[in-house]
Amino acid sequence: MTIADTIYQHVKALPPAKALEVLHFVEFPESKSSLIPEPGANEALAAFLQSLPVGQRR
């Protein structure tokens, strides 16, 4: 039995309100993945930060 099958068996036995809670729990990590920056974003940010003047206080 796969993990998905095991989860399904557990959720099937829950009342609808609890099953909805499980659904929201599962959807949360999926929504976070859209917040991960694009692969080149870190390099662009690093290049920008390196271009800033450092230590030039008056």
ZADO-1210 file (C-alpha; in nm, 4 decimals, padded with zeros to 6 digits):
<atoms>
<atom x="00.0000" y="00.0000" z="00.0000" code="MET" pos="1"/>
<atom x="00.1370" y="00.3428" z="-00.0921" code="THR" pos="2"/>
<atom x="00.1506" y="00.6422" z="00.1398" code="ILE" pos="3"/>
<atom x="-00.1325" y="00.8014" z="-00.0578" code="ALA" pos="4"/>
<atom x="-00.3465" y="00.4885" z="-00.0101" code="ASP" pos="5"/>
<atom x="-00.2787" y="00.4886" z="00.3643" code="THR" pos="6"/>
<atom x="-00.3689" y="00.8568" z="00.3943" code="ILE" pos="7"/>
<atom x="-00.6834" y="00.7968" z="00.1909" code="TYR" pos="8"/>
<atom x="-00.7916" y="00.5130" z="00.4208" code="GLN" pos="9"/>
<atom x="-00.7503" y="00.7369" z="00.7251" code="HIS" pos="10"/>
<atom x="-00.9263" y="01.0357" z="00.5689" code="VAL" pos="11"/>
<atom x="-01.2188" y="00.8220" z="00.4496" code="LYS" pos="12"/>
<atom x="-01.3020" y="00.7418" z="00.8119" code="ALA" pos="13"/>
<atom x="-01.2992" y="01.1052" z="00.9258" code="LEU" pos="14"/>
<atom x="-01.6025" y="01.3300" z="00.9565" code="PRO" pos="15"/>
<atom x="-01.6219" y="01.5908" z="00.6767" code="PRO" pos="16"/>
<atom x="-01.4937" y="01.8784" z="00.8931" code="ALA" pos="17"/>
<atom x="-01.1818" y="01.6817" z="00.9909" code="LYS" pos="18"/>
<atom x="-01.1271" y="01.5647" z="00.6315" code="ALA" pos="19"/>
<atom x="-01.1370" y="01.9292" z="00.5213" code="LEU" pos="20"/>
<atom x="-00.8766" y="02.0097" z="00.7865" code="GLU" pos="21"/>
<atom x="-00.6512" y="01.7382" z="00.6428" code="VAL" pos="22"/>
<atom x="-00.7045" y="01.8781" z="00.2929" code="LEU" pos="23"/>
<atom x="-00.5950" y="02.2238" z="00.4075" code="HIS" pos="24"/>
<atom x="-00.2912" y="02.0695" z="00.5758" code="PHE" pos="25"/>
<atom x="-00.1939" y="01.8955" z="00.2509" code="VAL" pos="26"/>
<atom x="-00.2498" y="02.2083" z="00.0413" code="GLU" pos="27"/>
<atom x="-00.0271" y="02.4251" z="00.2633" code="PHE" pos="28"/>
<atom x="00.3115" y="02.2816" z="00.1494" code="PRO" pos="29"/>
<atom x="00.1887" y="02.2941" z="-00.2107" code="GLU" pos="30"/>
<atom x="00.1179" y="02.6661" z="-00.1780" code="SER" pos="31"/>
<atom x="00.4602" y="02.7298" z="-00.0260" code="LYS" pos="32"/>
<atom x="00.6371" y="02.5823" z="-00.3283" code="SER" pos="33"/>
<atom x="00.5118" y="02.8741" z="-00.5382" code="SER" pos="34"/>
<atom x="00.7043" y="03.1079" z="-00.3057" code="LEU" pos="35"/>
<atom x="01.0407" y="02.9521" z="-00.3926" code="ILE" pos="36"/>
<atom x="01.2406" y="03.1945" z="-00.6100" code="PRO" pos="37"/>
<atom x="01.3381" y="03.1090" z="-00.9635" code="GLU" pos="38"/>
<atom x="01.6775" y="02.9347" z="-01.0003" code="PRO" pos="39"/>
<atom x="01.8590" y="03.2463" z="-01.1296" code="GLY" pos="40"/>
<atom x="01.7091" y="03.4851" z="-00.8741" code="ALA" pos="41"/>
<atom x="01.9740" y="03.4206" z="-00.6082" code="ASN" pos="42"/>
<atom x="02.2597" y="03.4876" z="-00.8499" code="GLU" pos="43"/>
<atom x="02.0981" y="03.8147" z="-00.9645" code="ALA" pos="44"/>
<atom x="02.0496" y="03.9244" z="-00.6048" code="LEU" pos="45"/>
<atom x="02.4097" y="03.8362" z="-00.5166" code="ALA" pos="46"/>
<atom x="02.5396" y="04.0364" z="-00.8162" code="ALA" pos="47"/>
<atom x="02.3283" y="04.3345" z="-00.7149" code="PHE" pos="48"/>
<atom x="02.4481" y="04.3209" z="-00.3540" code="LEU" pos="49"/>
<atom x="02.8110" y="04.3006" z="-00.4663" code="GLN" pos="50"/>
<atom x="02.7621" y="04.6122" z="-00.6800" code="SER" pos="51"/>
<atom x="02.6584" y="04.8203" z="-00.3789" code="LEU" pos="52"/>
<atom x="02.9228" y="05.0455" z="-00.2206" code="PRO" pos="53"/>
<atom x="03.0401" y="04.9099" z="00.1122" code="VAL" pos="54"/>
<atom x="03.1855" y="05.1037" z="00.4023" code="GLY" pos="55"/>
<atom x="03.1399" y="05.4538" z="00.2619" code="GLN" pos="56"/>
<atom x="02.9914" y="05.6303" z="00.5638" code="ARG" pos="57"/>
<atom x="03.0188" y="06.0036" z="00.6228" code="ARG" pos="58"/>
</atoms>
